[in-house]
Every structure is written in C-alpha cells, then in structure tokens.
Amino acid sequence: MILIWAATQFIKTSVQRRLLTLIFTVSLPLAHQESVAQIQIRGEVGGNVTFRCPVDRHKTITFFYFQRGDEFINGFHTLKRITQEKWENTRVENSKATVQMTRLKVSHSGDYQCVIQYKERSSTSVTDIHLNVTANYSKPALTISCQANRCQLTCTANGGYPQTKLKWNVLGNSSGLKVKILNVSEESDPNTMLYNTSSTVSFNCSYGEESFISCSVGGTTSELLSICVPNYHNAIVTATICSVVLLFIAIILAVLIWKCKQQKKNSSHMNKAVDPKEIRPLK
C-alpha cells in the first residue's frame, strides 16, 4: 500500500511540473506582444480604404509589417531589406504606419494585422483590423406582361454584396389582389463574388382594384408600376383620346373651309371686267 501511495504521489508531482512547464512555454511568447482592440473599417467594391495603425509618436519604429494571417502584404524594416512580395494594390506611408488599399474586391474582406516594433523596446505591438467590403445592387428593373386578368411581373437587380433578399412592395387597396411567387433566382459570380437576383410573381386582377407595385433589394427600390387598372379607367382614357382626335379633325376641316372661301373670293376679284370709264388717257 505504501508503494502504491508513493507511486501515485510521484505521478501527480511529475504531471504538475509538466503542466507548469507547458503553461510557461505557451505564455512566454505572448508576453512579448501587446494587443489592441480590433478596429472595424468598411469599403466598397472598386473603391479605396486606408488602414490607420495606432502608432506611439514618441518612439521610433524599427519595423512595421501589415499582414493577413501569415501572409505578408506590405511594410518596411529600417535595418533589413524586405524580400517578400508586396500586394500591388497597397501603398505604405512609413512615418505614419498607414496602408492604402485600392481597387477593392469582395475577396479583400477579412482580418488584417498591424505589427510594429519600436527601437525603445523589444516587444511588438499588434493591432487587428477587420475590413468589410460591400457592393450596392443596381437599381431594380421591372418588366410586365399581361393576359386577360392575369399579369406576370419580373424584378431584376445585379452586382450586390452581401447577398440580400428581394422584396415586393404593394401600395393601394390590395385586399383582393392575389399574388403568387413563380420564381426566385440568386446567383453569385465565381470571379467577383457579386450576386445577381431576380424574382417573378403573378397577379390575378379579377377581384382587385388598381394598385401600385415596386421591388427593392439592398436599400434600392425600383420605380412604381400601376397594375390591375379598372375597365372604367380604360374607357375614360379611350374617350379622352377619341375626343382629342375629333377636335383635331374639326380644326383641320375648319381651316380648309376657310382657305377655300378665301381662294374663291380672291379669284372673283381677279375675273371682274374693267369699266372703260375708269380708264384715263395718259397725258
């Protein structure tokens, strides 16, 4: 029993020592880094952003590395020559430790790190910056086709990120308007990662009154479109058009009659015989 107890105590002591050694080994590198709270910045596809890394202005920078995980992006070292390839769409201002990134793509979204070491101390300062790249959808376009009392309406919008659901908006009295979604398509371009979206709906106007409809995606809304126009509206429009046409014809006829009368009047004056008494001999 004594031997068993001694062996147990030896194992516990050995395990504790190994755990302490492991903790010390893992914690030692971390003690040489100073982390700062993550910074959030936003950009748009095709645009530019500036990463402003926090810098102690009272100290002299030995090196500044801007990276994405283990991938070096840009930076400088005052004592060594950097041989790693830099991103061609980035530019570094050495004195300010800022990075300008141009021609943004969706793939540029992610976490970046600013790693700075000063001459006055051996520890490095690490700042995490998260970049979120977005793209606005194009203004949604509406197309409509109708047969009898049923109409199909299609809304399309392109080039947006992140993926956003397309919404239909109905204004007016839609209590009797029957709406049926026929198709929804959301596709991502494998190269640009931008989304193209479209939706087709069917409207039954048999029991509905005139309504106005639009579609929206990503905060952008299409033009309002009038649907289910009642028959009396069409009758009024037809009567108005007919009245305008008849009035135009009446004006043309009146002008033609007036011109004919003027021509007859002028010709009667020209054909009238000259009285010999009105002729005076020349002196």
C-alpha positions in Angstrom: 0.0 0.0 0.0 2.8 2.4 0.8 4.5 1.7 -2.5 1.3 2.4 -4.4 0.7 5.7 -2.5 4.3 6.7 -3.2 4.0 5.9 -6.9 0.7 7.9 -7.1 2.3 11.0 -5.4 5.3 10.8 -7.8 3.0 10.7 -10.9 0.9 13.7 -9.6 4.1 15.7 -9.0 5.5 14.9 -12.4 2.3 15.8 -14.2 2.0 19.1 -12.3 5.6 20.0 -13.2 4.9 19.3 -16.9 1.7 21.4 -16.9 3.6 24.3 -15.3 6.4 24.0 -17.9 3.8 23.9 -20.7 1.9 26.9 -19.4 5.2 28.9 -19.1 6.3 27.9 -22.6 3.0 29.0 -24.2 2.7 32.2 -22.2 6.3 33.4 -22.8 5.9 34.4 -26.4 2.5 36.1 -25.6 4.2 38.3 -23.0 6.3 39.9 -25.8 3.2 41.1 -27.7 0.9 44.0 -26.9 -2.6 43.6 -28.4 -5.0 46.4 -29.1 -8.8 46.1 -29.5 -9.9 45.2 -33.1 -10.7 48.1 -35.4 -13.6 47.9 -37.9 -13.5 49.6 -41.3 -15.7 49.4 -44.4 -15.1 49.7 -48.1 -17.0 49.3 -51.4 -16.1 47.2 -54.4 -13.9 49.2 -56.7 -13.1 51.8 -54.1 -10.2 52.6 -51.7 -9.7 52.3 -48.0 -6.9 53.4 -45.6 -5.7 51.2 -42.7 -4.5 53.6 -39.9 -2.5 51.5 -37.5 -2.1 53.0 -34.0 1.5 54.4 -33.5 3.3 55.8 -30.5 4.6 59.1 -31.8 7.1 59.4 -29.0 9.0 56.3 -30.2 10.9 55.3 -33.3 9.7 52.5 -35.4 12.1 49.6 -36.2 9.8 47.7 -38.4 6.2 47.8 -39.5 4.5 44.7 -41.0 1.0 44.7 -42.4 -0.3 41.2 -42.9 -3.3 38.9 -43.2 -2.7 36.0 -41.0 0.7 34.6 -42.0 0.6 36.4 -45.4 2.8 39.5 -45.7 1.1 42.3 -47.6 3.3 45.4 -47.2 5.6 47.2 -44.7 9.1 48.3 -44.0 12.2 47.5 -41.8 14.8 50.1 -41.0 17.6 47.6 -40.5 16.8 44.9 -43.0 15.7 44.6 -46.7 12.3 43.0 -47.1 12.3 40.4 -49.9 8.7 39.3 -49.6 6.4 40.2 -52.5 4.0 43.1 -51.7 0.4 43.4 -52.8 0.4 45.7 -55.9 -2.8 47.4 -54.8 -1.3 48.6 -51.5 1.0 51.5 -50.5 2.6 52.3 -47.2 3.4 55.6 -45.6 6.4 54.8 -43.4 6.2 57.7 -41.0 2.5 57.1 -40.2 2.3 53.3 -40.5 -0.8 53.6 -42.6 -1.7 51.4 -45.6 -3.8 52.5 -48.6 -5.5 49.7 -50.4 -7.1 50.4 -53.8 -9.3 48.5 -56.3 -11.2 46.7 -53.6 -12.8 43.3 -54.2 -15.1 41.2 -52.1 -12.2 38.8 -51.6 -10.3 41.5 -49.7 -12.8 41.3 -46.8 -11.3 39.8 -43.7 -8.9 40.3 -40.7 -5.6 42.1 -41.0 -2.8 42.8 -38.5 -0.5 45.7 -38.0 2.7 44.5 -36.3 5.0 47.3 -35.0 8.3 47.1 -33.1 10.0 50.2 -31.7 13.7 50.8 -31.0 13.0 51.6 -27.4 11.6 48.1 -26.6 11.9 44.6 -27.9 8.2 43.7 -27.6 5.9 44.1 -30.7 2.5 45.9 -30.8 -0.2 44.0 -32.7 -3.5 45.7 -33.9 -6.3 43.7 -35.5 -8.3 45.4 -38.2 -11.4 43.9 -39.8 -12.2 45.0 -43.4 -15.8 44.6 -44.6 -16.2 45.1 -48.4 -19.7 45.6 -49.8 -21.3 46.4 -53.1 -24.6 48.1 -53.8 -27.1 46.4 -56.1 -28.1 48.1 -59.3 -31.5 49.8 -59.3 -34.1 47.1 -59.7 -35.7 46.9 -63.1 -39.4 45.8 -63.6 -40.9 44.1 -66.7 -44.6 43.2 -67.0 -46.7 41.1 -69.3 -50.5 40.7 -69.1 -53.1 38.4 -70.5 -56.8 38.9 -69.6 -56.9 39.4 -65.8 -53.5 37.9 -65.0 -50.2 39.6 -65.1 -46.6 38.4 -64.6 -44.1 40.9 -63.2 -40.3 40.3 -63.1 -37.8 42.2 -61.0 -34.0 42.0 -61.5 -31.0 43.6 -59.7 -27.3 42.9 -60.3 -23.9 43.3 -58.7 -24.6 43.3 -55.0 -22.8 42.0 -51.9 -23.5 40.6 -49.4 -26.5 38.5 -50.6 -29.8 40.3 -49.9 -33.3 39.1 -50.3 -35.5 40.8 -52.9 -38.8 42.2 -51.6 -42.1 43.2 -53.3 -44.0 46.3 -52.2 -47.7 46.8 -52.9 -49.4 50.1 -52.4 -53.1 50.8 -52.6 -56.0 48.5 -52.0 -54.5 45.1 -52.3 -57.2 43.1 -50.3 -58.5 41.4 -53.4 -55.2 41.2 -55.2 -53.9 37.6 -55.4 -50.1 37.3 -55.6 -48.2 34.2 -56.4 -44.4 33.9 -56.5 -43.4 31.9 -59.5 -39.6 32.0 -59.4 -36.7 33.3 -57.3 -33.1 33.3 -58.6 -30.0 34.3 -56.6 -26.6 33.6 -58.4 -23.1 34.6 -57.4 -20.4 35.3 -59.9 -17.5 32.9 -59.2 -14.9 35.6 -60.1 -16.3 38.8 -58.5 -18.4 37.0 -55.8 -21.1 39.6 -56.5 -24.8 38.5 -56.5 -27.4 38.8 -59.2 -31.0 38.4 -58.1 -34.4 38.2 -59.8 -38.0 37.3 -58.9 -41.1 36.7 -60.9 -44.6 37.0 -59.5 -48.1 36.5 -60.9 -51.1 38.8 -60.1 -54.7 38.0 -60.5 -56.6 41.2 -61.1 -60.1 39.6 -61.2 -61.1 40.9 -57.8 -58.5 43.6 -57.1 -58.6 47.3 -57.6 -55.8 49.5 -59.1 -52.6 49.1 -57.1 -49.0 50.3 -57.4 -46.1 47.8 -57.0 -42.4 48.1 -56.7 -39.5 45.9 -55.7 -36.5 46.6 -53.5 -33.2 44.9 -52.7 -30.3 46.1 -50.5 -31.9 49.5 -49.8 -32.5 50.3 -53.5 -36.1 50.5 -54.8 -37.5 50.3 -58.4 -40.0 52.7 -60.0 -43.7 52.3 -59.0 -45.7 50.5 -61.6 -49.5 50.6 -61.9 -51.3 47.3 -62.1 -54.9 46.0 -62.3 -56.2 49.2 -63.8 -60.1 49.0 -63.7 -62.0 48.9 -67.0 -63.6 52.3 -66.4 -60.2 53.8 -66.4 -59.6 52.3 -69.8 -62.9 53.7 -71.0 -62.1 57.2 -69.8 -58.7 57.0 -71.5 -60.2 55.8 -74.7 -62.9 58.5 -74.7 -60.3 61.2 -74.0 -58.2 60.1 -76.9 -61.2 60.0 -79.2 -62.3 63.5 -78.2 -58.8 64.9 -78.8 -58.7 63.2 -82.3 -62.2 64.5 -83.2 -61.3 68.0 -82.1 -58.1 67.9 -84.2 -60.0 66.8 -87.2 -62.6 69.5 -86.7 -59.9 72.2 -86.5 -58.3 70.9 -89.8 -61.7 70.9 -91.6 -62.4 74.5 -90.4 -59.1 75.7 -91.6 -59.6 74.0 -95.0 -63.1 75.5 -95.4 -61.7 79.0 -94.6 -58.9 78.7 -97.1 -61.4 77.6 -99.8 -63.6 80.6 -99.2 -60.6 82.9 -99.3 -59.4 81.5 -102.6 -62.9 81.8 -104.2 -63.1 85.4 -103.0 -59.7 86.3 -104.5 -60.5 84.7 -107.8 -63.8 86.6 -108.2 -62.0 89.9 -107.8 -59.4 89.0 -110.4 -62.0 87.9 -113.0 -64.2 91.1 -112.7 -64.3 93.2 -116.1 -62.7 96.7 -116.1 -65.1 99.6 -116.7 -63.9 101.7 -119.8 -64.9 104.9 -118.0 -62.3 104.1 -115.3 -59.5 104.2 -117.9 -58.0 107.6 -118.1 -55.9 108.6 -121.1 -52.2 109.4 -120.4 -51.2 113.0 -120.9 
